[in-house]
Amino acid sequence: MIHHLSIAARDPKHAAGVLAELMGGLAVPFPPNPGSFFALQLDDHGSGVEVYPAGTELRPGGSNGGSFVKEQRAERGFGATHFALSVATDADTVEAIARREGWQCFRCDRGPFHVIEVWIENESMVEILPPEFAREYLAFTRPDKVAAAMQAAAPATSRRHPA
C-alpha cells in the first residue's frame, strides 16, 4: 500500500488545497520543507500528497535522512517525488536487498514514526515501512489527530496571521 507521495508545483498551497478537496480531506502546512503543504485524505491509511515548491530535490543524507534542496536541473537526478510503502518484509531484509543492489539505505527517525529510506538507483527515495514501522506510521496518521499534530509542528512564521 502506498500511504503518501510527493509532487512539485508552482503554487504548492493551491495545489494541495485542490487535492485535499478532491480527496474530501484537509490541506495543512508541511513544516519539514518550508513553503510546502500536505493534502491529507484523513483515512485510516494515512493517505496524502505532499506538495513541494517546484525545483525541490530530495538528496540522501545518512542516518538523519534525506534533505530538501532547491535547485533547477535539466538532466535527470534527485527530485521531489517519493512515497511510503508498507511491506511485510523485516527491516534487516530491506537493508540487505538495498545493499545487494548498491542503493543507499538509511534507517530514519521521523519523530513520531520510523522509516527505512531506500534510494532507488541512488536517485529516487522510497520510505519502506516494515510492519513495526507501519504500526507507528498508522498511529501518527490517525484521522482524529494528524491534522492537529501537523499544525502544532508548523514553524512560528507559518502560523502568523496577516495584519
Secondary structure, DSSP 8 states (H G I E B T S, - for coil): -EEEEEEEESSHHHHHHHHHHHHT-EEEE-TTSTT-EEEE--STT--EEEEEETTEEEE--GGG--EEEE---SSS---S-EEEEE-SS-HHHHHHHHHHHT--EEEEE-SSSEEEEEEETTTEEEEEE-HHHHHHHHHHT-TTTHHHHHHHHS-GGGG----
